[in-house]
Amino acid sequence: MKHKVRLTVLESRCRCGLHEAGEEHVVDDVCPPICHELWNVVYPMTYVLGNGGELDSGDGRAASFTSRCPDRGRVVIKGERL
């Protein structure tokens, strides 16, 4: 990837106890230590940002995203290009 992407956990009610609010991971080339289900949700958007792209955001485009864990949204995570 050309750019690093910071993933920040905004909220966490993680049933497996892997994530806490406020934790951050900087993604360069390697998968960060987050659960597989959450990574499967955020990977496509992380890949786009890491390669210089932007994502649809409301009426415009942005170099960031906010997403939820597929387990009923128990974890809320924000990604942003650095």
Backbone bond lengths (Angstrom), bond angles and torsions (degrees), N, CA, C in turn:
res aa  C-N    CA-C-N  psi(-1)  N-CA   C-N-CA  omega(-1)  CA-C   N-CA-C  phi
1 M - - - 1.442 - - 1.525 109.31 -
2 K 1.307 115.03 146.39 1.464 121.41 179.71 1.522 112.48 -77.49
3 H 1.326 116.70 -32.24 1.465 122.67 -174.90 1.529 110.29 -124.73
4 K 1.314 114.78 153.44 1.462 119.95 173.43 1.521 108.71 -87.31
5 V 1.323 115.61 151.32 1.461 122.09 179.04 1.534 107.67 -126.52
6 R 1.324 115.80 129.01 1.461 120.62 177.35 1.522 108.83 -94.83
7 L 1.329 116.27 129.06 1.457 122.83 174.53 1.522 107.30 -108.64
8 T 1.328 116.97 123.52 1.462 122.20 -178.98 1.521 109.36 -121.90
9 V 1.315 116.83 127.42 1.467 121.64 176.98 1.527 107.45 -79.94
10 L 1.328 116.46 116.27 1.460 121.89 -178.62 1.524 112.01 -86.81
11 E 1.317 116.92 -39.06 1.466 123.12 179.61 1.516 107.93 -141.35
12 S 1.340 116.36 147.67 1.455 118.09 177.27 1.524 111.57 -148.81
13 R 1.310 113.17 126.98 1.457 123.70 168.14 1.530 106.72 -129.41
14 C 1.323 114.69 41.86 1.466 123.36 -174.31 1.526 110.35 -61.26
15 R 1.328 116.31 123.25 1.468 120.81 -178.92 1.516 112.50 -68.98
16 C 1.332 117.66 -27.79 1.464 119.16 -178.95 1.525 112.09 -93.83
17 G 1.334 117.62 -0.54 1.459 120.79 175.61 1.519 114.96 72.34
18 L 1.320 117.38 18.02 1.469 120.23 -178.98 1.520 113.29 -79.54
19 H 1.306 117.77 -27.33 1.460 120.06 -171.59 1.520 112.09 -123.58
20 E 1.333 114.77 142.48 1.451 121.92 176.42 1.523 108.69 -128.24
21 A 1.311 116.23 146.17 1.469 120.32 177.63 1.523 109.13 -56.84
22 G 1.322 115.56 136.55 1.456 121.67 178.52 1.515 114.88 95.79
23 E 1.313 118.18 -14.60 1.469 118.24 -179.98 1.518 109.93 -68.80
24 E 1.322 115.84 146.42 1.468 121.90 -178.97 1.516 110.31 -129.89
25 H 1.313 114.67 147.10 1.462 121.83 175.13 1.522 106.93 -136.41
26 V 1.319 116.72 134.78 1.459 120.99 175.20 1.523 107.26 -103.95
27 V 1.335 115.49 122.23 1.461 121.93 -177.12 1.518 108.18 -99.02
28 D 1.338 115.37 125.29 1.458 121.17 175.94 1.523 107.34 -112.76
29 D 1.302 118.06 -73.80 1.459 122.17 176.96 1.522 112.60 -126.70
30 V 1.318 116.96 -21.99 1.454 121.60 -171.91 1.525 110.35 -104.14
31 C 1.310 116.16 144.78 1.462 122.43 177.04 1.529 109.68 -59.75
32 P 1.331 118.16 130.60 1.460 120.47 178.81 1.531 110.62 -74.55
33 P 1.324 117.74 165.84 1.471 120.14 -178.83 1.527 112.23 -79.09
34 I 1.333 115.19 70.00 1.468 120.42 174.59 1.519 107.47 -122.74
35 C 1.333 116.16 162.79 1.468 118.83 -176.18 1.531 110.53 -63.63
36 H 1.304 115.17 154.13 1.463 121.00 -175.58 1.522 112.85 -63.47
37 E 1.318 116.96 -38.46 1.459 119.63 -178.45 1.528 110.93 -64.24
38 L 1.321 116.61 -44.30 1.461 120.58 178.43 1.527 110.70 -66.35
39 W 1.334 117.27 -41.94 1.463 120.77 179.36 1.532 111.01 -61.95
40 N 1.330 117.47 -38.71 1.467 120.27 178.04 1.518 112.24 -61.86
41 V 1.322 117.63 -30.66 1.464 121.59 178.02 1.524 110.95 -75.72
42 V 1.325 117.68 -45.38 1.468 120.32 -172.08 1.531 114.22 -90.34
43 Y 1.332 117.78 -16.15 1.468 119.50 -176.91 1.535 113.84 -56.42
44 P 1.328 120.15 -48.91 1.471 117.92 -178.06 1.529 113.16 -58.17
45 M 1.329 116.74 -40.24 1.470 119.96 179.98 1.528 110.95 -72.70
46 T 1.323 116.80 -36.43 1.469 121.44 176.72 1.522 109.89 -63.18
47 Y 1.319 116.64 -41.26 1.465 121.92 179.36 1.526 111.06 -62.17
48 V 1.322 116.86 -44.62 1.467 120.94 179.55 1.528 110.13 -61.31
49 L 1.331 116.92 -49.10 1.468 120.12 -179.04 1.522 111.31 -64.53
50 G 1.314 117.04 -40.43 1.454 121.26 -179.79 1.512 113.66 -64.50
51 N 1.320 116.08 -22.70 1.461 120.28 179.24 1.526 112.51 -104.28
52 G 1.330 116.12 18.77 1.460 120.89 172.07 1.513 116.06 90.16
53 G 1.315 118.06 1.95 1.457 120.59 -179.12 1.514 113.10 -83.09
54 E 1.315 115.15 174.55 1.454 122.41 175.52 1.523 108.38 -125.93
55 L 1.333 115.10 160.52 1.457 121.32 -177.41 1.522 110.35 -115.50
56 D 1.333 116.75 152.31 1.464 119.92 173.41 1.518 108.72 -60.55
57 S 1.341 115.65 136.59 1.463 120.89 -179.42 1.517 108.28 -148.11
58 G 1.332 116.31 99.22 1.461 119.40 -177.13 1.512 110.13 62.61
59 D 1.328 116.46 -123.19 1.468 120.83 179.62 1.517 112.87 -91.26
60 G 1.326 117.53 0.41 1.460 119.99 -176.64 1.517 112.26 -132.60
61 R 1.322 114.52 -151.85 1.461 122.26 -179.78 1.517 107.38 -130.24
62 A 1.325 116.76 154.01 1.458 120.77 -177.40 1.522 110.95 -148.47
63 A 1.319 115.09 155.85 1.463 121.73 175.67 1.529 108.78 -97.89
64 S 1.331 115.75 38.94 1.461 121.38 179.27 1.528 109.34 -156.78
65 F 1.323 115.33 167.44 1.460 121.05 176.85 1.520 109.23 -154.76
66 T 1.302 115.55 160.02 1.452 122.61 169.78 1.517 106.49 -128.11
67 S 1.335 115.93 134.21 1.456 119.96 -176.75 1.523 109.90 -141.58
68 R 1.330 115.58 167.39 1.465 122.14 -178.97 1.520 110.97 -123.03
69 C 1.299 114.44 150.37 1.458 123.00 175.23 1.533 109.15 -60.53
70 P 1.338 118.42 144.09 1.455 119.83 178.61 1.535 113.21 -70.34
71 D 1.331 117.96 -10.44 1.463 121.48 177.58 1.529 109.28 -86.56
72 R 1.326 114.69 70.19 1.464 122.84 179.08 1.528 113.44 57.28
73 G 1.315 116.88 29.93 1.458 121.09 174.92 1.511 114.37 67.96
74 R 1.318 117.37 27.55 1.463 120.87 -176.57 1.525 113.11 -64.88
75 V 1.317 117.17 -25.07 1.468 121.45 177.42 1.518 107.74 -121.78
76 V 1.335 115.90 131.50 1.459 121.70 175.59 1.519 106.60 -112.07
77 I 1.323 116.44 128.89 1.458 121.15 -174.49 1.528 109.84 -130.32
78 K 1.313 115.63 143.05 1.463 121.38 177.87 1.526 107.59 -115.48
79 G 1.324 115.79 137.17 1.459 121.43 175.30 1.524 108.71 -118.54
80 E 1.328 116.00 139.63 1.473 119.82 177.78 1.519 109.89 -148.42
81 R 1.314 114.39 138.74 1.462 120.24 177.96 1.511 109.57 -71.98
82 L 1.325 115.97 135.01 1.468 120.50 178.03 1.506 110.73 -92.79
